[in-house]
Amino acid sequence: MNEREEKRNRLRQHAWESAQRADELLDGELQALRNATRSDLDRLRPRVSDTANYNQLIATVDEATRRNESLAQLRTRLEQLGTQALRIGKEAVNLLKVV
C-alpha cells in the first residue's frame, strides 16, 4: 500500500468515526421524539416557536414510526427537512424533558 492509499484509508476511518459519534449524539434526541406519545407532542405544540416546521417534524416522526423505520432512516428523513426542522426537533426534545 502506498502513502496516498494509507492517507485515504486514514481519512475514511476518521470520517466513519465522526459519523458514528454524530449518530450517538443524535440517537438520544431522535429516540425521545420517536417515543413521545401523541398527548406529549400535543402539549408541546403551543410552546414550540415554529409550528409549521413542528407539524412537518411530527408528521415525519409519525410516518417513520408507522413504517417502523430505523433511527438511521429517521435521521435521514429529518435531515431532508432541513436545518430549521432539526432546530425545532431539538427544541421539542428539550421541552419533552421538562414535561
PDB file as gemmi writes it, atoms N, CA and C in Angstrom:
CRYST1    1.000    1.000    1.000  90.00  90.00  90.00 P 1                      
ATOM      1  N   MET A   1       0.859  -1.173   0.000  1.00  0.00           N  
ATOM      2  CA  MET A   1       0.000   0.000   0.000  1.00  0.00           C  
ATOM      3  C   MET A   1       0.907   1.239   0.000  1.00  0.00           C  
ATOM      4  N   ASN A   2       0.616   2.166  -0.881  1.00  0.00           N  
ATOM      5  CA  ASN A   2       1.444   3.373  -0.947  1.00  0.00           C  
ATOM      6  C   ASN A   2       0.929   4.431   0.037  1.00  0.00           C  
ATOM      7  N   GLU A   3       1.700   5.509   0.143  1.00  0.00           N  
ATOM      8  CA  GLU A   3       1.382   6.564   1.112  1.00  0.00           C  
ATOM      9  C   GLU A   3       0.020   7.205   0.848  1.00  0.00           C  
ATOM     10  N   ARG A   4      -0.301   7.396  -0.406  1.00  0.00           N  
ATOM     11  CA  ARG A   4      -1.589   8.001  -0.761  1.00  0.00           C  
ATOM     12  C   ARG A   4      -2.763   7.129  -0.316  1.00  0.00           C  
ATOM     13  N   GLU A   5      -2.664   5.838  -0.544  1.00  0.00           N  
ATOM     14  CA  GLU A   5      -3.722   4.915  -0.117  1.00  0.00           C  
ATOM     15  C   GLU A   5      -3.842   4.881   1.403  1.00  0.00           C  
ATOM     16  N   GLU A   6      -2.713   4.961   2.090  1.00  0.00           N  
ATOM     17  CA  GLU A   6      -2.741   4.971   3.554  1.00  0.00           C  
ATOM     18  C   GLU A   6      -3.458   6.218   4.066  1.00  0.00           C  
ATOM     19  N   LYS A   7      -3.150   7.378   3.474  1.00  0.00           N  
ATOM     20  CA  LYS A   7      -3.824   8.617   3.867  1.00  0.00           C  
ATOM     21  C   LYS A   7      -5.317   8.531   3.587  1.00  0.00           C  
ATOM     22  N   ARG A   8      -5.682   8.003   2.434  1.00  0.00           N  
ATOM     23  CA  ARG A   8      -7.091   7.853   2.071  1.00  0.00           C  
ATOM     24  C   ARG A   8      -7.800   6.949   3.074  1.00  0.00           C  
ATOM     25  N   ASN A   9      -7.161   5.861   3.442  1.00  0.00           N  
ATOM     26  CA  ASN A   9      -7.757   4.935   4.411  1.00  0.00           C  
ATOM     27  C   ASN A   9      -7.904   5.587   5.783  1.00  0.00           C  
ATOM     28  N   ARG A  10      -6.888   6.377   6.193  1.00  0.00           N  
ATOM     29  CA  ARG A  10      -6.989   7.078   7.481  1.00  0.00           C  
ATOM     30  C   ARG A  10      -8.132   8.088   7.457  1.00  0.00           C  
ATOM     31  N   LEU A  11      -8.255   8.811   6.347  1.00  0.00           N  
ATOM     32  CA  LEU A  11      -9.354   9.778   6.226  1.00  0.00           C  
ATOM     33  C   LEU A  11     -10.706   9.085   6.256  1.00  0.00           C  
ATOM     34  N   ARG A  12     -10.826   7.977   5.571  1.00  0.00           N  
ATOM     35  CA  ARG A  12     -12.085   7.216   5.602  1.00  0.00           C  
ATOM     36  C   ARG A  12     -12.403   6.754   7.012  1.00  0.00           C  
ATOM     37  N   GLN A  13     -11.376   6.292   7.727  1.00  0.00           N  
ATOM     38  CA  GLN A  13     -11.578   5.834   9.103  1.00  0.00           C  
ATOM     39  C   GLN A  13     -12.021   6.987   9.994  1.00  0.00           C  
ATOM     40  N   HIS A  14     -11.381   8.145   9.850  1.00  0.00           N  
ATOM     41  CA  HIS A  14     -11.775   9.320  10.640  1.00  0.00           C  
ATOM     42  C   HIS A  14     -13.204   9.745  10.298  1.00  0.00           C  
ATOM     43  N   ALA A  15     -13.562   9.716   9.036  1.00  0.00           N  
ATOM     44  CA  ALA A  15     -14.920  10.079   8.628  1.00  0.00           C  
ATOM     45  C   ALA A  15     -15.929   9.111   9.233  1.00  0.00           C  
ATOM     46  N   TRP A  16     -15.609   7.833   9.197  1.00  0.00           N  
ATOM     47  CA  TRP A  16     -16.515   6.818   9.758  1.00  0.00           C  
ATOM     48  C   TRP A  16     -16.672   7.042  11.260  1.00  0.00           C  
ATOM     49  N   GLU A  17     -15.558   7.293  11.963  1.00  0.00           N  
ATOM     50  CA  GLU A  17     -15.619   7.521  13.404  1.00  0.00           C  
ATOM     51  C   GLU A  17     -16.425   8.777  13.733  1.00  0.00           C  
ATOM     52  N   SER A  18     -16.250   9.819  12.941  1.00  0.00           N  
ATOM     53  CA  SER A  18     -17.019  11.055  13.153  1.00  0.00           C  
ATOM     54  C   SER A  18     -18.502  10.810  12.948  1.00  0.00           C  
ATOM     55  N   ALA A  19     -18.842  10.053  11.922  1.00  0.00           N  
ATOM     56  CA  ALA A  19     -20.247   9.736  11.672  1.00  0.00           C  
ATOM     57  C   ALA A  19     -20.829   8.926  12.824  1.00  0.00           C  
ATOM     58  N   GLN A  20     -20.059   8.001  13.356  1.00  0.00           N  
ATOM     59  CA  GLN A  20     -20.526   7.197  14.484  1.00  0.00           C  
ATOM     60  C   GLN A  20     -20.771   8.076  15.710  1.00  0.00           C  
ATOM     61  N   ARG A  21     -19.862   9.011  15.983  1.00  0.00           N  
ATOM     62  CA  ARG A  21     -20.038   9.914  17.130  1.00  0.00           C  
ATOM     63  C   ARG A  21     -21.275  10.791  16.946  1.00  0.00           C  
ATOM     64  N   ALA A  22     -21.470  11.283  15.740  1.00  0.00           N  
ATOM     65  CA  ALA A  22     -22.659  12.110  15.467  1.00  0.00           C  
ATOM     66  C   ALA A  22     -23.926  11.296  15.659  1.00  0.00           C  
ATOM     67  N   ASP A  23     -23.916  10.059  15.175  1.00  0.00           N  
ATOM     68  CA  ASP A  23     -25.080   9.193  15.351  1.00  0.00           C  
ATOM     69  C   ASP A  23     -25.374   8.970  16.827  1.00  0.00           C  
ATOM     70  N   GLU A  24     -24.336   8.774  17.625  1.00  0.00           N  
ATOM     71  CA  GLU A  24     -24.525   8.565  19.059  1.00  0.00           C  
ATOM     72  C   GLU A  24     -25.111   9.809  19.722  1.00  0.00           C  
ATOM     73  N   LEU A  25     -24.638  10.988  19.312  1.00  0.00           N  
ATOM     74  CA  LEU A  25     -25.152  12.226  19.884  1.00  0.00           C  
ATOM     75  C   LEU A  25     -26.620  12.447  19.522  1.00  0.00           C  
ATOM     76  N   LEU A  26     -26.989  12.120  18.296  1.00  0.00           N  
ATOM     77  CA  LEU A  26     -28.360  12.330  17.844  1.00  0.00           C  
ATOM     78  C   LEU A  26     -29.315  11.232  18.315  1.00  0.00           C  
ATOM     79  N   ASP A  27     -28.777  10.082  18.645  1.00  0.00           N  
ATOM     80  CA  ASP A  27     -29.602   8.929  18.992  1.00  0.00           C  
ATOM     81  C   ASP A  27     -30.578   9.231  20.125  1.00  0.00           C  
ATOM     82  N   GLY A  28     -30.104   9.862  21.174  1.00  0.00           N  
ATOM     83  CA  GLY A  28     -30.977  10.167  22.313  1.00  0.00           C  
ATOM     84  C   GLY A  28     -32.097  11.112  21.943  1.00  0.00           C  
ATOM     85  N   GLU A  29     -31.772  12.127  21.173  1.00  0.00           N  
ATOM     86  CA  GLU A  29     -32.797  13.085  20.771  1.00  0.00           C  
ATOM     87  C   GLU A  29     -33.827  12.449  19.849  1.00  0.00           C  
ATOM     88  N   LEU A  30     -33.362  11.667  18.900  1.00  0.00           N  
ATOM     89  CA  LEU A  30     -34.294  11.008  17.987  1.00  0.00           C  
ATOM     90  C   LEU A  30     -35.166  10.000  18.730  1.00  0.00           C  
ATOM     91  N   GLN A  31     -34.567   9.290  19.671  1.00  0.00           N  
ATOM     92  CA  GLN A  31     -35.329   8.299  20.431  1.00  0.00           C  
ATOM     93  C   GLN A  31     -36.395   8.984  21.275  1.00  0.00           C  
ATOM     94  N   ALA A  32     -36.085  10.131  21.860  1.00  0.00           N  
ATOM     95  CA  ALA A  32     -37.072  10.866  22.664  1.00  0.00           C  
ATOM     96  C   ALA A  32     -38.239  11.305  21.797  1.00  0.00           C  
ATOM     97  N   LEU A  33     -37.950  11.792  20.594  1.00  0.00           N  
ATOM     98  CA  LEU A  33     -39.038  12.183  19.686  1.00  0.00           C  
ATOM     99  C   LEU A  33     -39.853  10.975  19.255  1.00  0.00           C  
ATOM    100  N   ARG A  34     -39.171   9.893  18.972  1.00  0.00           N  
ATOM    101  CA  ARG A  34     -39.850   8.694  18.484  1.00  0.00           C  
ATOM    102  C   ARG A  34     -40.733   8.070  19.566  1.00  0.00           C  
ATOM    103  N   ASN A  35     -40.288   8.156  20.815  1.00  0.00           N  
ATOM    104  CA  ASN A  35     -41.019   7.531  21.914  1.00  0.00           C  
ATOM    105  C   ASN A  35     -42.096   8.423  22.517  1.00  0.00           C  
ATOM    106  N   ALA A  36     -42.114   9.675  22.123  1.00  0.00           N  
ATOM    107  CA  ALA A  36     -43.109  10.590  22.676  1.00  0.00           C  
ATOM    108  C   ALA A  36     -44.511  10.153  22.259  1.00  0.00           C  
ATOM    109  N   THR A  37     -45.439  10.249  23.183  1.00  0.00           N  
ATOM    110  CA  THR A  37     -46.821   9.904  22.871  1.00  0.00           C  
ATOM    111  C   THR A  37     -47.490  11.082  22.175  1.00  0.00           C  
ATOM    112  N   ARG A  38     -48.608  10.833  21.559  1.00  0.00           N  
ATOM    113  CA  ARG A  38     -49.356  11.895  20.879  1.00  0.00           C  
ATOM    114  C   ARG A  38     -49.731  12.986  21.873  1.00  0.00           C  
ATOM    115  N   SER A  39     -50.130  12.614  23.089  1.00  0.00           N  
ATOM    116  CA  SER A  39     -50.502  13.644  24.065  1.00  0.00           C  
ATOM    117  C   SER A  39     -49.282  14.458  24.497  1.00  0.00           C  
ATOM    118  N   ASP A  40     -48.109  13.826  24.604  1.00  0.00           N  
ATOM    119  CA  ASP A  40     -46.881  14.574  24.891  1.00  0.00           C  
ATOM    120  C   ASP A  40     -46.643  15.620  23.814  1.00  0.00           C  
ATOM    121  N   LEU A  41     -46.756  15.209  22.577  1.00  0.00           N  
ATOM    122  CA  LEU A  41     -46.492  16.108  21.456  1.00  0.00           C  
ATOM    123  C   LEU A  41     -47.544  17.209  21.361  1.00  0.00           C  
ATOM    124  N   ASP A  42     -48.800  16.870  21.629  1.00  0.00           N  
ATOM    125  CA  ASP A  42     -49.864  17.883  21.583  1.00  0.00           C  
ATOM    126  C   ASP A  42     -49.661  18.954  22.649  1.00  0.00           C  
ATOM    127  N   ARG A  43     -49.144  18.565  23.821  1.00  0.00           N  
ATOM    128  CA  ARG A  43     -48.870  19.541  24.883  1.00  0.00           C  
ATOM    129  C   ARG A  43     -47.742  20.490  24.491  1.00  0.00           C  
ATOM    130  N   LEU A  44     -46.833  20.048  23.624  1.00  0.00           N  
ATOM    131  CA  LEU A  44     -45.711  20.894  23.202  1.00  0.00           C  
ATOM    132  C   LEU A  44     -46.116  21.945  22.179  1.00  0.00           C  
ATOM    133  N   ARG A  45     -47.125  21.636  21.370  1.00  0.00           N  
ATOM    134  CA  ARG A  45     -47.470  22.478  20.226  1.00  0.00           C  
ATOM    135  C   ARG A  45     -47.511  23.973  20.553  1.00  0.00           C  
ATOM    136  N   PRO A  46     -48.194  24.419  21.592  1.00  0.00           N  
ATOM    137  CA  PRO A  46     -48.234  25.863  21.838  1.00  0.00           C  
ATOM    138  C   PRO A  46     -46.894  26.436  22.305  1.00  0.00           C  
ATOM    139  N   ARG A  47     -45.986  25.601  22.770  1.00  0.00           N  
ATOM    140  CA  ARG A  47     -44.723  26.075  23.322  1.00  0.00           C  
ATOM    141  C   ARG A  47     -43.598  26.092  22.295  1.00  0.00           C  
ATOM    142  N   VAL A  48     -43.791  25.478  21.138  1.00  0.00           N  
ATOM    143  CA  VAL A  48     -42.756  25.422  20.113  1.00  0.00           C  
ATOM    144  C   VAL A  48     -42.819  26.692  19.278  1.00  0.00           C  
ATOM    145  N   SER A  49     -41.651  27.244  18.943  1.00  0.00           N  
ATOM    146  CA  SER A  49     -41.597  28.551  18.297  1.00  0.00           C  
ATOM    147  C   SER A  49     -42.040  28.557  16.835  1.00  0.00           C  
ATOM    148  N   ASP A  50     -41.905  27.463  16.119  1.00  0.00           N  
ATOM    149  CA  ASP A  50     -42.230  27.424  14.686  1.00  0.00           C  
ATOM    150  C   ASP A  50     -43.198  26.274  14.437  1.00  0.00           C  
ATOM    151  N   THR A  51     -44.486  26.555  14.502  1.00  0.00           N  
ATOM    152  CA  THR A  51     -45.479  25.479  14.426  1.00  0.00           C  
ATOM    153  C   THR A  51     -45.527  24.793  13.062  1.00  0.00           C  
ATOM    154  N   ALA A  52     -45.248  25.523  11.982  1.00  0.00           N  
ATOM    155  CA  ALA A  52     -45.280  24.900  10.649  1.00  0.00           C  
ATOM    156  C   ALA A  52     -44.206  23.822  10.542  1.00  0.00           C  
ATOM    157  N   ASN A  53     -42.983  24.153  10.945  1.00  0.00           N  
ATOM    158  CA  ASN A  53     -41.913  23.160  10.907  1.00  0.00           C  
ATOM    159  C   ASN A  53     -42.140  22.065  11.935  1.00  0.00           C  
ATOM    160  N   TYR A  54     -42.713  22.421  13.073  1.00  0.00           N  
ATOM    161  CA  TYR A  54     -43.025  21.422  14.092  1.00  0.00           C  
ATOM    162  C   TYR A  54     -44.019  20.398  13.535  1.00  0.00           C  
ATOM    163  N   ASN A  55     -45.046  20.882  12.851  1.00  0.00           N  
ATOM    164  CA  ASN A  55     -46.031  19.966  12.272  1.00  0.00           C  
ATOM    165  C   ASN A  55     -45.394  19.042  11.244  1.00  0.00           C  
ATOM    166  N   GLN A  56     -44.483  19.588  10.453  1.00  0.00           N  
ATOM    167  CA  GLN A  56     -43.768  18.776   9.466  1.00  0.00           C  
ATOM    168  C   GLN A  56     -42.900  17.729  10.166  1.00  0.00           C  
ATOM    169  N   LEU A  57     -42.233  18.144  11.233  1.00  0.00           N  
ATOM    170  CA  LEU A  57     -41.402  17.232  12.000  1.00  0.00           C  
ATOM    171  C   LEU A  57     -42.229  16.098  12.592  1.00  0.00           C  
ATOM    172  N   ILE A  58     -43.354  16.429  13.181  1.00  0.00           N  
ATOM    173  CA  ILE A  58     -44.210  15.411  13.796  1.00  0.00           C  
ATOM    174  C   ILE A  58     -44.740  14.450  12.734  1.00  0.00           C  
ATOM    175  N   ALA A  59     -45.122  14.963  11.592  1.00  0.00           N  
ATOM    176  CA  ALA A  59     -45.593  14.097  10.506  1.00  0.00           C  
ATOM    177  C   ALA A  59     -44.492  13.137  10.076  1.00  0.00           C  
ATOM    178  N   THR A  60     -43.272  13.622  10.012  1.00  0.00           N  
ATOM    179  CA  THR A  60     -42.141  12.774   9.624  1.00  0.00           C  
ATOM    180  C   THR A  60     -41.884  11.691  10.662  1.00  0.00           C  
ATOM    181  N   VAL A  61     -41.913  12.066  11.933  1.00  0.00           N  
ATOM    182  CA  VAL A  61     -41.704  11.082  13.004  1.00  0.00           C  
ATOM    183  C   VAL A  61     -42.838  10.062  13.012  1.00  0.00           C  
ATOM    184  N   ASP A  62     -44.079  10.528  12.841  1.00  0.00           N  
ATOM    185  CA  ASP A  62     -45.221   9.610  12.792  1.00  0.00           C  
ATOM    186  C   ASP A  62     -45.087   8.623  11.638  1.00  0.00           C  
ATOM    187  N   GLU A  63     -44.697   9.111  10.473  1.00  0.00           N  
ATOM    188  CA  GLU A  63     -44.537   8.253   9.302  1.00  0.00           C  
ATOM    189  C   GLU A  63     -43.413   7.237   9.534  1.00  0.00           C  
ATOM    190  N   ALA A  64     -42.316   7.683  10.131  1.00  0.00           N  
ATOM    191  CA  ALA A  64     -41.207   6.774  10.420  1.00  0.00           C  
ATOM    192  C   ALA A  64     -41.636   5.697  11.415  1.00  0.00           C  
ATOM    193  N   THR A  65     -42.430   6.090  12.405  1.00  0.00           N  
ATOM    194  CA  THR A  65     -42.924   5.129  13.385  1.00  0.00           C  
ATOM    195  C   THR A  65     -43.874   4.135  12.716  1.00  0.00           C  
ATOM    196  N   ARG A  66     -44.765   4.641  11.859  1.00  0.00           N  
ATOM    197  CA  ARG A  66     -45.712   3.770  11.167  1.00  0.00           C  
ATOM    198  C   ARG A  66     -44.976   2.744  10.310  1.00  0.00           C  
ATOM    199  N   ARG A  67     -43.910   3.176   9.675  1.00  0.00           N  
ATOM    200  CA  ARG A  67     -43.125   2.282   8.812  1.00  0.00           C  
ATOM    201  C   ARG A  67     -42.117   1.452   9.596  1.00  0.00           C  
ATOM    202  N   ASN A  68     -42.025   1.706  10.894  1.00  0.00           N  
ATOM    203  CA  ASN A  68     -41.067   1.019  11.755  1.00  0.00           C  
ATOM    204  C   ASN A  68     -39.643   1.201  11.225  1.00  0.00           C  
ATOM    205  N   GLU A  69     -39.318   2.438  10.862  1.00  0.00           N  
ATOM    206  CA  GLU A  69     -38.001   2.730  10.317  1.00  0.00           C  
ATOM    207  C   GLU A  69     -36.945   2.723  11.418  1.00  0.00           C  
ATOM    208  N   SER A  70     -35.720   2.469  11.024  1.00  0.00           N  
ATOM    209  CA  SER A  70     -34.609   2.529  11.966  1.00  0.00           C  
ATOM    210  C   SER A  70     -34.289   3.987  12.270  1.00  0.00           C  
ATOM    211  N   LEU A  71     -33.490   4.193  13.297  1.00  0.00           N  
ATOM    212  CA  LEU A  71     -33.087   5.556  13.642  1.00  0.00           C  
ATOM    213  C   LEU A  71     -32.290   6.196  12.507  1.00  0.00           C  
ATOM    214  N   ALA A  72     -31.498   5.401  11.814  1.00  0.00           N  
ATOM    215  CA  ALA A  72     -30.723   5.947  10.698  1.00  0.00           C  
ATOM    216  C   ALA A  72     -31.651   6.452   9.593  1.00  0.00           C  
ATOM    217  N   GLN A  73     -32.713   5.691   9.311  1.00  0.00           N  
ATOM    218  CA  GLN A  73     -33.668   6.120   8.289  1.00  0.00           C  
ATOM    219  C   GLN A  73     -34.403   7.378   8.745  1.00  0.00           C  
ATOM    220  N   LEU A  74     -34.793   7.408  10.012  1.00  0.00           N  
ATOM    221  CA  LEU A  74     -35.486   8.581  10.547  1.00  0.00           C  
ATOM    222  C   LEU A  74     -34.562   9.795  10.502  1.00  0.00           C  
ATOM    223  N   ARG A  75     -33.327   9.607  10.867  1.00  0.00           N  
ATOM    224  CA  ARG A  75     -32.362  10.709  10.832  1.00  0.00           C  
ATOM    225  C   ARG A  75     -32.239  11.267   9.423  1.00  0.00           C  
ATOM    226  N   THR A  76     -32.170  10.395   8.439  1.00  0.00           N  
ATOM    227  CA  THR A  76     -32.073  10.834   7.047  1.00  0.00           C  
ATOM    228  C   THR A  76     -33.299  11.635   6.653  1.00  0.00           C  
ATOM    229  N   ARG A  77     -34.485  11.161   7.035  1.00  0.00           N  
ATOM    230  CA  ARG A  77     -35.723  11.872   6.708  1.00  0.00           C  
ATOM    231  C   ARG A  77     -35.760  13.245   7.387  1.00  0.00           C  
ATOM    232  N   LEU A  78     -35.280  13.330   8.624  1.00  0.00           N  
ATOM    233  CA  LEU A  78     -35.252  14.606   9.333  1.00  0.00           C  
ATOM    234  C   LEU A  78     -34.246  15.563   8.689  1.00  0.00           C  
ATOM    235  N   GLU A  79     -33.107  15.047   8.295  1.00  0.00           N  
ATOM    236  CA  GLU A  79     -32.115  15.894   7.629  1.00  0.00           C  
ATOM    237  C   GLU A  79     -32.658  16.457   6.322  1.00  0.00           C  
ATOM    238  N   GLN A  80     -33.499  15.689   5.654  1.00  0.00           N  
ATOM    239  CA  GLN A  80     -34.084  16.159   4.399  1.00  0.00           C  
ATOM    240  C   GLN A  80     -35.041  17.330   4.637  1.00  0.00           C  
ATOM    241  N   LEU A  81     -35.579  17.438   5.832  1.00  0.00           N  
ATOM    242  CA  LEU A  81     -36.453  18.564   6.157  1.00  0.00           C  
ATOM    243  C   LEU A  81     -35.660  19.861   6.293  1.00  0.00           C  
ATOM    244  N   GLY A  82     -34.382  19.765   6.608  1.00  0.00           N  
ATOM    245  CA  GLY A  82     -33.537  20.946   6.688  1.00  0.00           C  
ATOM    246  C   GLY A  82     -33.172  21.327   8.106  1.00  0.00           C  
ATOM    247  N   THR A  83     -32.305  22.313   8.199  1.00  0.00           N  
ATOM    248  CA  THR A  83     -31.771  22.720   9.496  1.00  0.00           C  
ATOM    249  C   THR A  83     -32.834  23.322  10.406  1.00  0.00           C  
ATOM    250  N   GLN A  84     -33.815  23.986   9.846  1.00  0.00           N  
ATOM    251  CA  GLN A  84     -34.885  24.576  10.663  1.00  0.00           C  
ATOM    252  C   GLN A  84     -35.668  23.478  11.381  1.00  0.00           C  
ATOM    253  N   ALA A  85     -35.966  22.407  10.670  1.00  0.00           N  
ATOM    254  CA  ALA A  85     -36.693  21.295  11.292  1.00  0.00           C  
ATOM    255  C   ALA A  85     -35.840  20.623  12.359  1.00  0.00           C  
ATOM    256  N   LEU A  86     -34.545  20.509  12.117  1.00  0.00           N  
ATOM    257  CA  LEU A  86     -33.664  19.924  13.130  1.00  0.00           C  
ATOM    258  C   LEU A  86     -33.620  20.809  14.381  1.00  0.00           C  
ATOM    259  N   ARG A  87     -33.610  22.129  14.196  1.00  0.00           N  
ATOM    260  CA  ARG A  87     -33.630  23.042  15.334  1.00  0.00           C  
ATOM    261  C   ARG A  87     -34.920  22.869  16.133  1.00  0.00           C  
ATOM    262  N   ILE A  88     -36.036  22.762  15.430  1.00  0.00           N  
ATOM    263  CA  ILE A  88     -37.331  22.569  16.097  1.00  0.00           C  
ATOM    264  C   ILE A  88     -37.342  21.223  16.826  1.00  0.00           C  
ATOM    265  N   GLY A  89     -36.754  20.212  16.199  1.00  0.00           N  
ATOM    266  CA  GLY A  89     -36.678  18.901  16.847  1.00  0.00           C  
ATOM    267  C   GLY A  89     -35.915  18.962  18.152  1.00  0.00           C  
ATOM    268  N   LYS A  90     -34.790  19.655  18.155  1.00  0.00           N  
ATOM    269  CA  LYS A  90     -34.013  19.805  19.383  1.00  0.00           C  
ATOM    270  C   LYS A  90     -34.805  20.587  20.429  1.00  0.00           C  
ATOM    271  N   GLU A  91     -35.504  21.606  19.978  1.00  0.00           N  
ATOM    272  CA  GLU A  91     -36.339  22.386  20.892  1.00  0.00           C  
ATOM    273  C   GLU A  91     -37.416  21.493  21.511  1.00  0.00           C  
ATOM    274  N   ALA A  92     -38.039  20.658  20.680  1.00  0.00           N  
ATOM    275  CA  ALA A  92     -39.089  19.762  21.165  1.00  0.00           C  
ATOM    276  C   ALA A  92     -38.528  18.748  22.153  1.00  0.00           C  
ATOM    277  N   VAL A  93     -37.349  18.201  21.861  1.00  0.00           N  
ATOM    278  CA  VAL A  93     -36.735  17.237  22.780  1.00  0.00           C  
ATOM    279  C   VAL A  93     -36.477  17.890  24.140  1.00  0.00           C  
ATOM    280  N   ASN A  94     -35.961  19.116  24.126  1.00  0.00           N  
ATOM    281  CA  ASN A  94     -35.717  19.811  25.393  1.00  0.00           C  
ATOM    282  C   ASN A  94     -37.018  20.059  26.146  1.00  0.00           C  
ATOM    283  N   LEU A  95     -38.074  20.374  25.417  1.00  0.00           N  
ATOM    284  CA  LEU A  95     -39.369  20.576  26.067  1.00  0.00           C  
ATOM    285  C   LEU A  95     -39.922  19.263  26.599  1.00  0.00           C  
ATOM    286  N   LEU A  96     -39.689  18.162  25.883  1.00  0.00           N  
ATOM    287  CA  LEU A  96     -40.148  16.855  26.371  1.00  0.00           C  
ATOM    288  C   LEU A  96     -39.486  16.500  27.700  1.00  0.00           C  
ATOM    289  N   LYS A  97     -38.238  16.904  27.863  1.00  0.00           N  
ATOM    290  CA  LYS A  97     -37.529  16.617  29.106  1.00  0.00           C  
ATOM    291  C   LYS A  97     -38.170  17.354  30.279  1.00  0.00           C  
ATOM    292  N   VAL A  98     -38.796  18.508  30.002  1.00  0.00           N  
ATOM    293  CA  VAL A  98     -39.430  19.313  31.038  1.00  0.00           C  
ATOM    294  C   VAL A  98     -40.820  18.764  31.376  1.00  0.00           C  
ATOM    295  N   VAL A  99     -41.514  18.235  30.365  1.00  0.00           N  
ATOM    296  CA  VAL A  99     -42.897  17.771  30.533  1.00  0.00           C  
ATOM    297  C   VAL A  99     -42.980  16.573  31.419  1.00  0.00           C  
TER     298      VAL A  99                                                      
END                                                                             
